[in-house]
Amino acid sequence: MFPAVLGRTLRYSPRFWGHLALLHLSLCIRIGADMAGAMTVRRWGGTLNEIAVLWFLVNTVTALQSRAD
């Protein structure tokens, strides 16, 4: 979506798998904690989810900047 909106190409690299893996892991933690009734663990899963989204944004900005060079 970013390349279409920004009108720029985005160079993909293997580092994009990191935030995707963390996003899925945090979702599994949140679901498991919710089923077990462990609200503290569920909050940690939510925090990891936020970190994954921020990591994605950093990776995207870095990829756009490296493409501009």
mmCIF file of the N, C-alpha and C atoms, coordinates in Angstrom:
data_MODEL
# 
_entry.id   MODEL 
# 
loop_
_atom_site.group_PDB 
_atom_site.id 
_atom_site.type_symbol 
_atom_site.label_atom_id 
_atom_site.label_alt_id 
_atom_site.label_comp_id 
_atom_site.label_asym_id 
_atom_site.label_entity_id 
_atom_site.label_seq_id 
_atom_site.pdbx_PDB_ins_code 
_atom_site.Cartn_x 
_atom_site.Cartn_y 
_atom_site.Cartn_z 
_atom_site.occupancy 
_atom_site.B_iso_or_equiv 
_atom_site.pdbx_formal_charge 
_atom_site.auth_seq_id 
_atom_site.auth_comp_id 
_atom_site.auth_asym_id 
_atom_site.auth_atom_id 
_atom_site.pdbx_PDB_model_num 
ATOM 1   N N  . MET A 1 1  ? 0.818  -1.175  0.000  1.00 0.00 ? 1  MET A N  1 
ATOM 2   C CA . MET A 1 1  ? 0.000  0.000   0.000  1.00 0.00 ? 1  MET A CA 1 
ATOM 3   C C  . MET A 1 1  ? 0.876  1.258   0.000  1.00 0.00 ? 1  MET A C  1 
ATOM 4   N N  . PHE A 1 2  ? 1.967  1.232   0.759  1.00 0.00 ? 2  PHE A N  1 
ATOM 5   C CA . PHE A 1 2  ? 2.824  2.418   0.816  1.00 0.00 ? 2  PHE A CA 1 
ATOM 6   C C  . PHE A 1 2  ? 3.374  2.825   -0.552 1.00 0.00 ? 2  PHE A C  1 
ATOM 7   N N  . PRO A 1 3  ? 3.854  1.887   -1.374 1.00 0.00 ? 3  PRO A N  1 
ATOM 8   C CA . PRO A 1 3  ? 4.355  2.312   -2.688 1.00 0.00 ? 3  PRO A CA 1 
ATOM 9   C C  . PRO A 1 3  ? 3.280  2.998   -3.535 1.00 0.00 ? 3  PRO A C  1 
ATOM 10  N N  . ALA A 1 4  ? 2.071  2.508   -3.477 1.00 0.00 ? 4  ALA A N  1 
ATOM 11  C CA . ALA A 1 4  ? 0.992  3.106   -4.276 1.00 0.00 ? 4  ALA A CA 1 
ATOM 12  C C  . ALA A 1 4  ? 0.624  4.494   -3.763 1.00 0.00 ? 4  ALA A C  1 
ATOM 13  N N  . VAL A 1 5  ? 0.561  4.644   -2.462 1.00 0.00 ? 5  VAL A N  1 
ATOM 14  C CA . VAL A 1 5  ? 0.177  5.933   -1.873 1.00 0.00 ? 5  VAL A CA 1 
ATOM 15  C C  . VAL A 1 5  ? 1.284  6.966   -2.057 1.00 0.00 ? 5  VAL A C  1 
ATOM 16  N N  . LEU A 1 6  ? 2.536  6.554   -1.836 1.00 0.00 ? 6  LEU A N  1 
ATOM 17  C CA . LEU A 1 6  ? 3.657  7.483   -1.918 1.00 0.00 ? 6  LEU A CA 1 
ATOM 18  C C  . LEU A 1 6  ? 4.188  7.674   -3.324 1.00 0.00 ? 6  LEU A C  1 
ATOM 19  N N  . GLY A 1 7  ? 3.821  6.795   -4.223 1.00 0.00 ? 7  GLY A N  1 
ATOM 20  C CA . GLY A 1 7  ? 4.307  6.888   -5.587 1.00 0.00 ? 7  GLY A CA 1 
ATOM 21  C C  . GLY A 1 7  ? 5.781  6.550   -5.714 1.00 0.00 ? 7  GLY A C  1 
ATOM 22  N N  . ARG A 1 8  ? 6.283  5.767   -4.803 1.00 0.00 ? 8  ARG A N  1 
ATOM 23  C CA . ARG A 1 8  ? 7.696  5.366   -4.805 1.00 0.00 ? 8  ARG A CA 1 
ATOM 24  C C  . ARG A 1 8  ? 7.776  3.858   -4.656 1.00 0.00 ? 8  ARG A C  1 
ATOM 25  N N  . THR A 1 9  ? 8.849  3.303   -5.188 1.00 0.00 ? 9  THR A N  1 
ATOM 26  C CA . THR A 1 9  ? 9.053  1.870   -5.015 1.00 0.00 ? 9  THR A CA 1 
ATOM 27  C C  . THR A 1 9  ? 9.670  1.607   -3.649 1.00 0.00 ? 9  THR A C  1 
ATOM 28  N N  . LEU A 1 10 ? 9.389  0.458   -3.127 1.00 0.00 ? 10 LEU A N  1 
ATOM 29  C CA . LEU A 1 10 ? 9.874  0.060   -1.813 1.00 0.00 ? 10 LEU A CA 1 
ATOM 30  C C  . LEU A 1 10 ? 10.720 -1.189  -1.979 1.00 0.00 ? 10 LEU A C  1 
ATOM 31  N N  . ARG A 1 11 ? 11.972 -1.102  -1.590 1.00 0.00 ? 11 ARG A N  1 
ATOM 32  C CA . ARG A 1 11 ? 12.877 -2.238  -1.721 1.00 0.00 ? 11 ARG A CA 1 
ATOM 33  C C  . ARG A 1 11 ? 12.661 -3.185  -0.538 1.00 0.00 ? 11 ARG A C  1 
ATOM 34  N N  . TYR A 1 12 ? 12.137 -4.352  -0.826 1.00 0.00 ? 12 TYR A N  1 
ATOM 35  C CA . TYR A 1 12 ? 11.897 -5.337  0.226  1.00 0.00 ? 12 TYR A CA 1 
ATOM 36  C C  . TYR A 1 12 ? 13.175 -6.082  0.543  1.00 0.00 ? 12 TYR A C  1 
ATOM 37  N N  . SER A 1 13 ? 13.322 -6.466  1.811  1.00 0.00 ? 13 SER A N  1 
ATOM 38  C CA . SER A 1 13 ? 14.493 -7.216  2.234  1.00 0.00 ? 13 SER A CA 1 
ATOM 39  C C  . SER A 1 13 ? 14.070 -8.235  3.288  1.00 0.00 ? 13 SER A C  1 
ATOM 40  N N  . PRO A 1 14 ? 14.950 -9.160  3.618  1.00 0.00 ? 14 PRO A N  1 
ATOM 41  C CA . PRO A 1 14 ? 14.605 -10.181 4.620  1.00 0.00 ? 14 PRO A CA 1 
ATOM 42  C C  . PRO A 1 14 ? 14.264 -9.610  6.000  1.00 0.00 ? 14 PRO A C  1 
ATOM 43  N N  . ARG A 1 15 ? 14.697 -8.389  6.294  1.00 0.00 ? 15 ARG A N  1 
ATOM 44  C CA . ARG A 1 15 ? 14.394 -7.828  7.618  1.00 0.00 ? 15 ARG A CA 1 
ATOM 45  C C  . ARG A 1 15 ? 12.896 -7.596  7.816  1.00 0.00 ? 15 ARG A C  1 
ATOM 46  N N  . PHE A 1 16 ? 12.124 -7.574  6.746  1.00 0.00 ? 16 PHE A N  1 
ATOM 47  C CA . PHE A 1 16 ? 10.679 -7.402  6.872  1.00 0.00 ? 16 PHE A CA 1 
ATOM 48  C C  . PHE A 1 16 ? 10.009 -8.621  7.501  1.00 0.00 ? 16 PHE A C  1 
ATOM 49  N N  . TRP A 1 17 ? 10.666 -9.753  7.540  1.00 0.00 ? 17 TRP A N  1 
ATOM 50  C CA . TRP A 1 17 ? 10.096 -10.950 8.170  1.00 0.00 ? 17 TRP A CA 1 
ATOM 51  C C  . TRP A 1 17 ? 10.092 -10.824 9.696  1.00 0.00 ? 17 TRP A C  1 
ATOM 52  N N  . GLY A 1 18 ? 10.993 -10.020 10.259 1.00 0.00 ? 18 GLY A N  1 
ATOM 53  C CA . GLY A 1 18 ? 11.102 -9.898  11.720 1.00 0.00 ? 18 GLY A CA 1 
ATOM 54  C C  . GLY A 1 18 ? 9.836  -9.359  12.362 1.00 0.00 ? 18 GLY A C  1 
ATOM 55  N N  . HIS A 1 19 ? 9.351  -8.230  11.866 1.00 0.00 ? 19 HIS A N  1 
ATOM 56  C CA . HIS A 1 19 ? 8.151  -7.659  12.481 1.00 0.00 ? 19 HIS A CA 1 
ATOM 57  C C  . HIS A 1 19 ? 6.919  -8.524  12.200 1.00 0.00 ? 19 HIS A C  1 
ATOM 58  N N  . LEU A 1 20 ? 6.910  -9.215  11.074 1.00 0.00 ? 20 LEU A N  1 
ATOM 59  C CA . LEU A 1 20 ? 5.783  -10.109 10.789 1.00 0.00 ? 20 LEU A CA 1 
ATOM 60  C C  . LEU A 1 20 ? 5.749  -11.271 11.783 1.00 0.00 ? 20 LEU A C  1 
ATOM 61  N N  . ALA A 1 21 ? 6.914  -11.844 12.058 1.00 0.00 ? 21 ALA A N  1 
ATOM 62  C CA . ALA A 1 21 ? 6.987  -12.942 13.029 1.00 0.00 ? 21 ALA A CA 1 
ATOM 63  C C  . ALA A 1 21 ? 6.575  -12.460 14.420 1.00 0.00 ? 21 ALA A C  1 
ATOM 64  N N  . LEU A 1 22 ? 7.046  -11.274 14.814 1.00 0.00 ? 22 LEU A N  1 
ATOM 65  C CA . LEU A 1 22 ? 6.682  -10.739 16.129 1.00 0.00 ? 22 LEU A CA 1 
ATOM 66  C C  . LEU A 1 22 ? 5.190  -10.436 16.205 1.00 0.00 ? 22 LEU A C  1 
ATOM 67  N N  . LEU A 1 23 ? 4.620  -9.958  15.131 1.00 0.00 ? 23 LEU A N  1 
ATOM 68  C CA . LEU A 1 23 ? 3.188  -9.676  15.105 1.00 0.00 ? 23 LEU A CA 1 
ATOM 69  C C  . LEU A 1 23 ? 2.374  -10.963 15.322 1.00 0.00 ? 23 LEU A C  1 
ATOM 70  N N  . HIS A 1 24 ? 2.756  -12.035 14.641 1.00 0.00 ? 24 HIS A N  1 
ATOM 71  C CA . HIS A 1 24 ? 2.046  -13.302 14.807 1.00 0.00 ? 24 HIS A CA 1 
ATOM 72  C C  . HIS A 1 24 ? 2.268  -13.887 16.197 1.00 0.00 ? 24 HIS A C  1 
ATOM 73  N N  . LEU A 1 25 ? 3.491  -13.799 16.705 1.00 0.00 ? 25 LEU A N  1 
ATOM 74  C CA . LEU A 1 25 ? 3.775  -14.300 18.048 1.00 0.00 ? 25 LEU A CA 1 
ATOM 75  C C  . LEU A 1 25 ? 2.956  -13.549 19.089 1.00 0.00 ? 25 LEU A C  1 
ATOM 76  N N  . SER A 1 26 ? 2.896  -12.229 18.963 1.00 0.00 ? 26 SER A N  1 
ATOM 77  C CA . SER A 1 26 ? 2.138  -11.441 19.939 1.00 0.00 ? 26 SER A CA 1 
ATOM 78  C C  . SER A 1 26 ? 0.647  -11.765 19.870 1.00 0.00 ? 26 SER A C  1 
ATOM 79  N N  . LEU A 1 27 ? 0.147  -12.029 18.691 1.00 0.00 ? 27 LEU A N  1 
ATOM 80  C CA . LEU A 1 27 ? -1.260 -12.416 18.566 1.00 0.00 ? 27 LEU A CA 1 
ATOM 81  C C  . LEU A 1 27 ? -1.523 -13.755 19.250 1.00 0.00 ? 27 LEU A C  1 
ATOM 82  N N  . CYS A 1 28 ? -0.624 -14.717 19.056 1.00 0.00 ? 28 CYS A N  1 
ATOM 83  C CA . CYS A 1 28 ? -0.772 -16.022 19.718 1.00 0.00 ? 28 CYS A CA 1 
ATOM 84  C C  . CYS A 1 28 ? -0.720 -15.879 21.235 1.00 0.00 ? 28 CYS A C  1 
ATOM 85  N N  . ILE A 1 29 ? 0.169  -15.017 21.717 1.00 0.00 ? 29 ILE A N  1 
ATOM 86  C CA . ILE A 1 29 ? 0.257  -14.776 23.162 1.00 0.00 ? 29 ILE A CA 1 
ATOM 87  C C  . ILE A 1 29 ? -1.038 -14.171 23.678 1.00 0.00 ? 29 ILE A C  1 
ATOM 88  N N  . ARG A 1 30 ? -1.564 -13.193 22.956 1.00 0.00 ? 30 ARG A N  1 
ATOM 89  C CA . ARG A 1 30 ? -2.802 -12.544 23.393 1.00 0.00 ? 30 ARG A CA 1 
ATOM 90  C C  . ARG A 1 30 ? -3.979 -13.508 23.395 1.00 0.00 ? 30 ARG A C  1 
ATOM 91  N N  . ILE A 1 31 ? -4.089 -14.341 22.372 1.00 0.00 ? 31 ILE A N  1 
ATOM 92  C CA . ILE A 1 31 ? -5.198 -15.301 22.314 1.00 0.00 ? 31 ILE A CA 1 
ATOM 93  C C  . ILE A 1 31 ? -5.077 -16.332 23.431 1.00 0.00 ? 31 ILE A C  1 
ATOM 94  N N  . GLY A 1 32 ? -3.869 -16.872 23.605 1.00 0.00 ? 32 GLY A N  1 
ATOM 95  C CA . GLY A 1 32 ? -3.656 -17.863 24.661 1.00 0.00 ? 32 GLY A CA 1 
ATOM 96  C C  . GLY A 1 32 ? -3.896 -17.292 26.043 1.00 0.00 ? 32 GLY A C  1 
ATOM 97  N N  . ALA A 1 33 ? -3.424 -16.087 26.281 1.00 0.00 ? 33 ALA A N  1 
ATOM 98  C CA . ALA A 1 33 ? -3.624 -15.461 27.585 1.00 0.00 ? 33 ALA A CA 1 
ATOM 99  C C  . ALA A 1 33 ? -5.091 -15.137 27.824 1.00 0.00 ? 33 ALA A C  1 
ATOM 100 N N  . ASP A 1 34 ? -5.787 -14.743 26.771 1.00 0.00 ? 34 ASP A N  1 
ATOM 101 C CA . ASP A 1 34 ? -7.209 -14.446 26.905 1.00 0.00 ? 34 ASP A CA 1 
ATOM 102 C C  . ASP A 1 34 ? -7.989 -15.709 27.245 1.00 0.00 ? 34 ASP A C  1 
ATOM 103 N N  . MET A 1 35 ? -7.633 -16.809 26.598 1.00 0.00 ? 35 MET A N  1 
ATOM 104 C CA . MET A 1 35 ? -8.311 -18.082 26.881 1.00 0.00 ? 35 MET A CA 1 
ATOM 105 C C  . MET A 1 35 ? -8.005 -18.576 28.290 1.00 0.00 ? 35 MET A C  1 
ATOM 106 N N  . ALA A 1 36 ? -6.798 -18.280 28.789 1.00 0.00 ? 36 ALA A N  1 
ATOM 107 C CA . ALA A 1 36 ? -6.408 -18.715 30.129 1.00 0.00 ? 36 ALA A CA 1 
ATOM 108 C C  . ALA A 1 36 ? -6.834 -17.719 31.209 1.00 0.00 ? 36 ALA A C  1 
ATOM 109 N N  . GLY A 1 37 ? -7.296 -16.569 30.801 1.00 0.00 ? 37 GLY A N  1 
ATOM 110 C CA . GLY A 1 37 ? -7.701 -15.556 31.769 1.00 0.00 ? 37 GLY A CA 1 
ATOM 111 C C  . GLY A 1 37 ? -6.536 -14.830 32.416 1.00 0.00 ? 37 GLY A C  1 
ATOM 112 N N  . ALA A 1 38 ? -5.380 -14.843 31.765 1.00 0.00 ? 38 ALA A N  1 
ATOM 113 C CA . ALA A 1 38 ? -4.179 -14.193 32.298 1.00 0.00 ? 38 ALA A CA 1 
ATOM 114 C C  . ALA A 1 38 ? -4.055 -12.800 31.681 1.00 0.00 ? 38 ALA A C  1 
ATOM 115 N N  . MET A 1 39 ? -4.674 -11.828 32.334 1.00 0.00 ? 39 MET A N  1 
ATOM 116 C CA . MET A 1 39 ? -4.728 -10.484 31.768 1.00 0.00 ? 39 MET A CA 1 
ATOM 117 C C  . MET A 1 39 ? -3.357 -9.804  31.735 1.00 0.00 ? 39 MET A C  1 
ATOM 118 N N  . THR A 1 40 ? -2.476 -10.100 32.671 1.00 0.00 ? 40 THR A N  1 
ATOM 119 C CA . THR A 1 40 ? -1.139 -9.500  32.649 1.00 0.00 ? 40 THR A CA 1 
ATOM 120 C C  . THR A 1 40 ? -0.364 -9.979  31.427 1.00 0.00 ? 40 THR A C  1 
ATOM 121 N N  . VAL A 1 41 ? -0.446 -11.256 31.134 1.00 0.00 ? 41 VAL A N  1 
ATOM 122 C CA . VAL A 1 41 ? 0.230  -11.803 29.959 1.00 0.00 ? 41 VAL A CA 1 
ATOM 123 C C  . VAL A 1 41 ? -0.411 -11.239 28.685 1.00 0.00 ? 41 VAL A C  1 
ATOM 124 N N  . ARG A 1 42 ? -1.710 -11.055 28.715 1.00 0.00 ? 42 ARG A N  1 
ATOM 125 C CA . ARG A 1 42 ? -2.410 -10.483 27.556 1.00 0.00 ? 42 ARG A CA 1 
ATOM 126 C C  . ARG A 1 42 ? -1.919 -9.063  27.278 1.00 0.00 ? 42 ARG A C  1 
ATOM 127 N N  . ARG A 1 43 ? -1.688 -8.294  28.335 1.00 0.00 ? 43 ARG A N  1 
ATOM 128 C CA . ARG A 1 43 ? -1.149 -6.934  28.158 1.00 0.00 ? 43 ARG A CA 1 
ATOM 129 C C  . ARG A 1 43 ? 0.247  -6.976  27.552 1.00 0.00 ? 43 ARG A C  1 
ATOM 130 N N  . TRP A 1 44 ? 1.063  -7.948  27.971 1.00 0.00 ? 44 TRP A N  1 
ATOM 131 C CA . TRP A 1 44 ? 2.403  -8.090  27.375 1.00 0.00 ? 44 TRP A CA 1 
ATOM 132 C C  . TRP A 1 44 ? 2.293  -8.418  25.892 1.00 0.00 ? 44 TRP A C  1 
ATOM 133 N N  . GLY A 1 45 ? 1.332  -9.252  25.531 1.00 0.00 ? 45 GLY A N  1 
ATOM 134 C CA . GLY A 1 45 ? 1.106  -9.559  24.121 1.00 0.00 ? 45 GLY A CA 1 
ATOM 135 C C  . GLY A 1 45 ? 0.707  -8.318  23.341 1.00 0.00 ? 45 GLY A C  1 
ATOM 136 N N  . GLY A 1 46 ? -0.117 -7.465  23.949 1.00 0.00 ? 46 GLY A N  1 
ATOM 137 C CA . GLY A 1 46 ? -0.502 -6.214  23.306 1.00 0.00 ? 46 GLY A CA 1 
ATOM 138 C C  . GLY A 1 46 ? 0.679  -5.274  23.141 1.00 0.00 ? 46 GLY A C  1 
ATOM 139 N N  . THR A 1 47 ? 1.550  -5.252  24.139 1.00 0.00 ? 47 THR A N  1 
ATOM 140 C CA . THR A 1 47 ? 2.754  -4.419  24.045 1.00 0.00 ? 47 THR A CA 1 
ATOM 141 C C  . THR A 1 47 ? 3.656  -4.914  22.921 1.00 0.00 ? 47 THR A C  1 
ATOM 142 N N  . LEU A 1 48 ? 3.820  -6.221  22.818 1.00 0.00 ? 48 LEU A N  1 
ATOM 143 C CA . LEU A 1 48 ? 4.619  -6.782  21.722 1.00 0.00 ? 48 LEU A CA 1 
ATOM 144 C C  . LEU A 1 48 ? 3.991  -6.470  20.370 1.00 0.00 ? 48 LEU A C  1 
ATOM 145 N N  . ASN A 1 49 ? 2.673  -6.440  20.324 1.00 0.00 ? 49 ASN A N  1 
ATOM 146 C CA . ASN A 1 49 ? 1.970  -6.081  19.097 1.00 0.00 ? 49 ASN A CA 1 
ATOM 147 C C  . ASN A 1 49 ? 2.288  -4.644  18.690 1.00 0.00 ? 49 ASN A C  1 
ATOM 148 N N  . GLU A 1 50 ? 2.296  -3.740  19.638 1.00 0.00 ? 50 GLU A N  1 
ATOM 149 C CA . GLU A 1 50 ? 2.638  -2.343  19.350 1.00 0.00 ? 50 GLU A CA 1 
ATOM 150 C C  . GLU A 1 50 ? 4.085  -2.219  18.874 1.00 0.00 ? 50 GLU A C  1 
ATOM 151 N N  . ILE A 1 51 ? 4.975  -2.969  19.499 1.00 0.00 ? 51 ILE A N  1 
ATOM 152 C CA . ILE A 1 51 ? 6.383  -2.954  19.084 1.00 0.00 ? 51 ILE A CA 1 
ATOM 153 C C  . ILE A 1 51 ? 6.517  -3.451  17.647 1.00 0.00 ? 51 ILE A C  1 
ATOM 154 N N  . ALA A 1 52 ? 5.760  -4.484  17.287 1.00 0.00 ? 52 ALA A N  1 
ATOM 155 C CA . ALA A 1 52 ? 5.815  -5.019  15.925 1.00 0.00 ? 52 ALA A CA 1 
ATOM 156 C C  . ALA A 1 52 ? 5.364  -3.971  14.899 1.00 0.00 ? 52 ALA A C  1 
ATOM 157 N N  . VAL A 1 53 ? 4.320  -3.220  15.227 1.00 0.00 ? 53 VAL A N  1 
ATOM 158 C CA . VAL A 1 53 ? 3.834  -2.183  14.312 1.00 0.00 ? 53 VAL A CA 1 
ATOM 159 C C  . VAL A 1 53 ? 4.874  -1.070  14.172 1.00 0.00 ? 53 VAL A C  1 
ATOM 160 N N  . LEU A 1 54 ? 5.465  -0.658  15.291 1.00 0.00 ? 54 LEU A N  1 
ATOM 161 C CA . LEU A 1 54 ? 6.504  0.379   15.228 1.00 0.00 ? 54 LEU A CA 1 
ATOM 162 C C  . LEU A 1 54 ? 7.712  -0.111  14.447 1.00 0.00 ? 54 LEU A C  1 
ATOM 163 N N  . TRP A 1 55 ? 8.081  -1.377  14.638 1.00 0.00 ? 55 TRP A N  1 
ATOM 164 C CA . TRP A 1 55 ? 9.197  -1.977  13.915 1.00 0.00 ? 55 TRP A CA 1 
ATOM 165 C C  . TRP A 1 55 ? 8.910  -1.961  12.408 1.00 0.00 ? 55 TRP A C  1 
ATOM 166 N N  . PHE A 1 56 ? 7.670  -2.268  12.040 1.00 0.00 ? 56 PHE A N  1 
ATOM 167 C CA . PHE A 1 56 ? 7.269  -2.218  10.636 1.00 0.00 ? 56 PHE A CA 1 
ATOM 168 C C  . PHE A 1 56 ? 7.455  -0.812  10.065 1.00 0.00 ? 56 PHE A C  1 
ATOM 169 N N  . LEU A 1 57 ? 7.019  0.188   10.819 1.00 0.00 ? 57 LEU A N  1 
ATOM 170 C CA . LEU A 1 57 ? 7.152  1.567   10.338 1.00 0.00 ? 57 LEU A CA 1 
ATOM 171 C C  . LEU A 1 57 ? 8.616  1.961   10.184 1.00 0.00 ? 57 LEU A C  1 
ATOM 172 N N  . VAL A 1 58 ? 9.462  1.565   11.126 1.00 0.00 ? 58 VAL A N  1 
ATOM 173 C CA . VAL A 1 58 ? 10.896 1.861   11.030 1.00 0.00 ? 58 VAL A CA 1 
ATOM 174 C C  . VAL A 1 58 ? 11.492 1.162   9.811  1.00 0.00 ? 58 VAL A C  1 
ATOM 175 N N  . ASN A 1 59 ? 11.150 -0.097  9.610  1.00 0.00 ? 59 ASN A N  1 
ATOM 176 C CA . ASN A 1 59 ? 11.649 -0.825  8.438  1.00 0.00 ? 59 ASN A CA 1 
ATOM 177 C C  . ASN A 1 59 ? 11.203 -0.163  7.137  1.00 0.00 ? 59 ASN A C  1 
ATOM 178 N N  . THR A 1 60 ? 9.967  0.288   7.088  1.00 0.00 ? 60 THR A N  1 
ATOM 179 C CA . THR A 1 60 ? 9.448  0.915   5.879  1.00 0.00 ? 60 THR A CA 1 
ATOM 180 C C  . THR A 1 60 ? 10.153 2.238   5.589  1.00 0.00 ? 60 THR A C  1 
ATOM 181 N N  . VAL A 1 61 ? 10.309 3.058   6.611  1.00 0.00 ? 61 VAL A N  1 
ATOM 182 C CA . VAL A 1 61 ? 11.001 4.343   6.421  1.00 0.00 ? 61 VAL A CA 1 
ATOM 183 C C  . VAL A 1 61 ? 12.453 4.104   6.009  1.00 0.00 ? 61 VAL A C  1 
ATOM 184 N N  . THR A 1 62 ? 13.104 3.151   6.633  1.00 0.00 ? 62 THR A N  1 
ATOM 185 C CA . THR A 1 62 ? 14.496 2.824   6.291  1.00 0.00 ? 62 THR A CA 1 
ATOM 186 C C  . THR A 1 62 ? 14.592 2.343   4.845  1.00 0.00 ? 62 THR A C  1 
ATOM 187 N N  . ALA A 1 63 ? 13.651 1.508   4.423  1.00 0.00 ? 63 ALA A N  1 
ATOM 188 C CA . ALA A 1 63 ? 13.670 1.011   3.038  1.00 0.00 ? 63 ALA A CA 1 
ATOM 189 C C  . ALA A 1 63 ? 13.421 2.143   2.049  1.00 0.00 ? 63 ALA A C  1 
ATOM 190 N N  . LEU A 1 64 ? 12.567 3.076   2.395  1.00 0.00 ? 64 LEU A N  1 
ATOM 191 C CA . LEU A 1 64 ? 12.316 4.218   1.505  1.00 0.00 ? 64 LEU A CA 1 
ATOM 192 C C  . LEU A 1 64 ? 13.527 5.134   1.429  1.00 0.00 ? 64 LEU A C  1 
ATOM 193 N N  . GLN A 1 65 ? 14.205 5.328   2.549  1.00 0.00 ? 65 GLN A N  1 
ATOM 194 C CA . GLN A 1 65 ? 15.402 6.188   2.546  1.00 0.00 ? 65 GLN A CA 1 
ATOM 195 C C  . GLN A 1 65 ? 16.550 5.546   1.788  1.00 0.00 ? 65 GLN A C  1 
ATOM 196 N N  . SER A 1 66 ? 16.725 4.228   1.937  1.00 0.00 ? 66 SER A N  1 
ATOM 197 C CA . SER A 1 66 ? 17.809 3.563   1.224  1.00 0.00 ? 66 SER A CA 1 
ATOM 198 C C  . SER A 1 66 ? 17.542 3.558   -0.276 1.00 0.00 ? 66 SER A C  1 
ATOM 199 N N  . ARG A 1 67 ? 16.289 3.588   -0.660 1.00 0.00 ? 67 ARG A N  1 
ATOM 200 C CA . ARG A 1 67 ? 15.919 3.617   -2.076 1.00 0.00 ? 67 ARG A CA 1 
ATOM 201 C C  . ARG A 1 67 ? 16.187 4.997   -2.675 1.00 0.00 ? 67 ARG A C  1 
ATOM 202 N N  . ALA A 1 68 ? 16.110 6.049   -1.846 1.00 0.00 ? 68 ALA A N  1 
ATOM 203 C CA . ALA A 1 68 ? 16.315 7.405   -2.335 1.00 0.00 ? 68 ALA A CA 1 
ATOM 204 C C  . ALA A 1 68 ? 17.773 7.684   -2.651 1.00 0.00 ? 68 ALA A C  1 
ATOM 205 N N  . ASP A 1 69 ? 18.687 6.925   -2.053 1.00 0.00 ? 69 ASP A N  1 
ATOM 206 C CA . ASP A 1 69 ? 20.121 7.150   -2.269 1.00 0.00 ? 69 ASP A CA 1 
ATOM 207 C C  . ASP A 1 69 ? 20.593 6.717   -3.626 1.00 0.00 ? 69 ASP A C  1 
# 
